[in-house]
């Protein structure tokens, strides 16, 4: 299903969160640094701090939430991180970052013996993946989850990398991490992967429709997304969130998550009818 390259192995986690914890444990030693572009998934920083590690967040470009290559490379040289996370596509911005910049980051980290984790939680909705990186770089890992198979409550994440590296990380896997019922649910979903593939195709089409509609609305600045959500900036995210909620539509007000997300809403792409209702409610809320 994942297209795991030859010479690689897999380990499971009780959701990606547990894998992130295992990775923090794997590199945990005095002075070790965990790094990620920001804003991104909050658990990278939380897990690092729980392990007593330094976390360094490198701001994305403010105009388009793309990787700031000079800033990332400078931070890598200064901090020599033991672990870097690249969310691909990024959560919450939906950005599918430039492959050439990612290669530069991977090469820079290799000079200091660090690991690069490509977090592909939202890969089913994206036009590209990073699995091929595993054939070229021994220090790269790809992390995915069954959450986007509609199984968020089942808690199954998986990590793929070179066999020798996975064997070391496997030593840190807790003894009671994935239950048999969870595993059976995951296997059942994979046996029907074509159903999810059709749903992802429909979602991608709906994402383009919603993005175009948001672009046409006065006072809304949507950012291109390859995830199952779209980040959009409005004049007053708190007021817009409240107005949408009063109309029976819930979105995520991301303004407090990071200074770069001021007045930003994260809007999930739903079914055609849900999207129609959301767009109508948003248009009414902005008046």
C-alpha positions in Angstrom: 0.0 0.0 0.0 2.7 2.5 1.0 5.2 1.6 -1.7 7.9 0.9 0.8 11.3 0.7 -1.0 13.6 -2.3 -0.9 15.9 -2.3 2.0 13.4 -0.6 4.3 11.3 -1.7 7.2 8.3 -0.5 9.2 7.4 0.1 12.8 4.0 0.9 14.2 2.8 3.4 16.8 -0.3 4.1 18.8 -1.0 6.9 16.4 1.7 9.2 15.0 2.0 10.9 18.4 3.5 7.8 19.9 6.0 7.6 17.0 7.0 11.2 17.6 7.6 10.4 21.3 9.7 7.4 20.3 11.8 9.6 18.0 12.3 12.1 20.8 13.5 9.3 23.0 15.8 7.9 20.3 17.8 11.1 20.0 17.5 12.1 23.7 20.9 13.2 25.0 22.3 16.4 26.6 22.3 19.2 24.0 20.2 17.4 21.4 18.0 19.8 19.3 14.7 19.1 17.6 13.8 21.4 14.7 10.8 22.1 12.5 9.5 24.9 10.3 6.8 26.8 12.0 3.8 27.0 12.2 3.4 23.2 12.0 2.2 20.3 14.0 2.2 21.1 17.7 3.3 17.7 18.8 6.8 18.1 17.5 7.6 20.8 20.0 5.5 19.2 22.8 7.2 15.9 22.5 10.7 17.4 22.4 10.0 19.5 25.6 8.6 16.4 27.4 11.9 14.7 26.8 13.8 17.8 28.1 15.1 18.6 24.6 15.6 22.0 23.0 13.1 22.8 20.3 13.9 25.3 17.5 11.1 26.5 15.3 12.1 28.2 12.1 9.5 30.6 10.7 8.1 29.9 7.3 7.9 32.7 4.7 5.1 35.0 5.9 3.7 35.7 2.5 3.0 32.2 1.3 3.9 29.8 4.2 6.7 28.2 2.0 10.0 27.0 3.5 12.5 29.8 4.1 15.5 28.0 2.7 18.2 30.5 3.9 16.7 30.6 7.4 16.4 26.8 7.6 20.0 26.2 6.4 21.4 28.8 8.8 19.5 27.3 11.7 20.7 23.8 10.8 24.3 25.1 10.7 24.0 27.0 14.0 22.0 24.3 16.0 23.1 21.0 14.3 19.8 19.4 15.0 19.5 15.7 15.9 16.0 15.6 14.4 14.1 17.7 11.9 10.4 17.3 11.1 9.0 18.3 7.7 5.2 18.0 7.6 4.4 17.2 3.9 1.8 18.6 3.3 2.1 20.9 6.3 -0.4 21.1 9.0 -2.1 23.6 9.3 -1.1 25.5 6.2 -1.6 22.6 3.7 1.7 23.6 1.9 3.5 21.0 -0.2 6.9 22.4 0.1 9.5 22.8 -2.7 11.3 19.5 -3.3 14.6 21.2 -4.1 14.6 23.0 -0.8 13.8 19.8 1.0 16.8 18.1 -0.6 19.0 21.0 0.6 17.7 20.5 4.1 18.3 16.8 4.0 21.8 17.2 2.7 22.6 19.9 5.4 21.3 17.7 8.2 23.4 14.8 7.0 26.6 16.7 7.8 25.8 16.6 11.5 24.4 13.0 11.7 20.8 14.1 12.2 17.5 12.5 11.2 14.9 14.0 8.9 11.3 12.8 9.3 8.8 13.5 6.5 5.4 13.6 8.2 3.0 12.5 5.6 -0.2 12.5 7.7 -2.1 14.3 4.9 -0.4 12.5 2.0 -3.6 10.8 0.7 -4.8 14.2 -0.4 -1.6 15.4 -2.0 -0.2 15.2 -5.5 3.2 13.9 -4.4 4.9 11.9 -1.6 8.5 11.6 -0.4 8.9 7.8 -0.3 11.6 7.9 -3.0 13.8 9.9 -0.6 14.3 6.7 1.4 16.3 5.1 -1.5 18.7 8.1 -1.6 19.1 9.0 2.1 19.8 6.6 5.0 18.9 9.3 7.6 15.4 10.0 6.2 12.2 8.5 7.7 8.6 8.7 6.4 5.8 8.8 8.9 2.2 8.2 8.0 -1.1 7.5 9.9 -4.4 5.7 9.4 -6.2 8.7 10.7 -6.9 10.0 7.2 -8.5 6.6 6.4 -11.3 7.7 8.8 -9.6 5.8 11.6 -8.4 8.6 13.9 -9.9 6.9 16.9 -8.2 3.6 16.1 -4.7 5.1 16.6 -2.4 3.5 14.1 0.7 5.4 12.9 3.6 3.9 11.0 7.2 4.8 10.3 9.2 3.6 7.4 13.0 3.9 6.9 16.1 1.9 6.3 16.0 -1.4 8.1 19.0 -0.8 10.4 17.5 2.6 11.5 14.0 1.2 12.1 15.5 -1.7 14.1 17.0 0.9 16.5 13.8 2.9 16.8 11.8 -0.4 17.3 13.8 -0.9 20.5 11.9 2.1 22.0 8.4 0.9 21.0 6.3 0.4 24.2 5.1 -3.2 24.7 1.4 -2.3 24.7 1.2 0.2 21.8 -1.2 -1.2 19.1 -4.0 -3.6 20.2 -5.2 -6.5 18.1 -8.6 -4.8 17.4 -6.8 -1.7 16.2 -4.6 -3.8 13.9 -7.6 -5.7 12.5 -9.4 -2.4 11.8 -6.3 -1.1 10.0 -6.0 -4.3 7.9 -9.7 -4.2 7.0 -9.3 -0.6 5.8 -6.3 -1.5 3.7 -8.2 -4.3 2.1 -10.6 -1.6 0.8 -8.0 1.0 -0.1 -9.6 1.6 -3.4 -12.7 3.0 -1.6 -10.5 5.5 0.2 -8.7 6.4 -3.0 -12.0 7.3 -4.6 -12.9 9.4 -1.7 -9.6 11.2 -1.8 -10.0 11.9 -5.5 -13.4 13.4 -4.8 -12.0 15.5 -1.9 -9.3 16.9 -4.1 -11.9 18.0 -6.6 -13.9 19.6 -3.8 -10.8 21.3 -2.4 -10.3 23.0 -5.7 -13.9 24.1 -5.8 -13.8 25.5 -2.2 -10.5 27.2 -2.9 -11.8 29.0 -6.0 -14.9 30.0 -4.1 -12.9 31.4 -1.2 -10.7 33.3 -3.6 -13.7 35.0 -5.1 -14.9 36.2 -1.6 -14.1 39.8 -0.6 -12.0 39.9 2.6 -10.8 36.3 2.4 -7.3 35.2 1.6 -7.0 31.4 1.1 -3.6 29.7 0.9 -3.0 26.9 -1.6 -3.4 23.5 0.0 -2.6 19.9 -0.7 -4.3 18.7 2.5 -7.9 18.0 3.3 -8.2 21.5 4.7 -7.7 25.1 3.5 -6.1 27.9 5.6 -7.8 31.2 5.0 -7.1 34.7 6.5 -10.0 37.0 7.2 -10.3 40.4 8.8 -11.4 39.1 12.2 -11.1 35.4 12.8 -12.8 35.4 16.2 -15.8 37.2 14.9 -16.0 35.1 11.8 -15.7 31.9 13.8 -18.5 33.0 16.1 -20.7 34.0 13.2 -20.1 30.6 11.5 -20.8 28.7 14.7 -24.1 30.6 15.1 -25.0 29.3 11.6 -24.2 25.7 12.5 -20.8 25.6 10.9 -17.6 24.8 12.9 -14.1 25.6 11.6 -10.9 26.0 13.5 -9.8 29.4 14.6 -6.0 29.0 14.3 -5.1 32.6 15.4 -3.8 31.6 18.8 -1.7 28.7 17.5 1.2 30.8 16.1 1.8 34.6 15.6 2.0 34.0 11.8 -1.6 32.6 11.9 -3.2 35.8 13.1 -6.9 36.0 11.8 -6.5 32.6 10.1 -9.2 29.9 10.0 -8.6 26.3 9.1 -11.5 25.0 7.0 -11.9 21.3 6.5 -13.0 20.2 3.0 -16.2 18.1 3.4 -18.8 16.6 1.2 -20.3 18.6 -1.7 -23.3 19.5 0.4 -21.2 20.4 3.5 -19.0 22.6 1.4 -22.0 24.4 -0.1 -23.4 25.0 3.3 -20.1 26.2 4.7 -19.5 28.6 1.8 -23.0 30.1 2.1 -22.5 30.5 5.9 -19.1 32.1 5.4 -20.4 34.6 2.9 -23.3 35.5 5.2 -20.9 35.8 8.2 -18.6 38.3 6.4 -21.4 40.7 5.6 
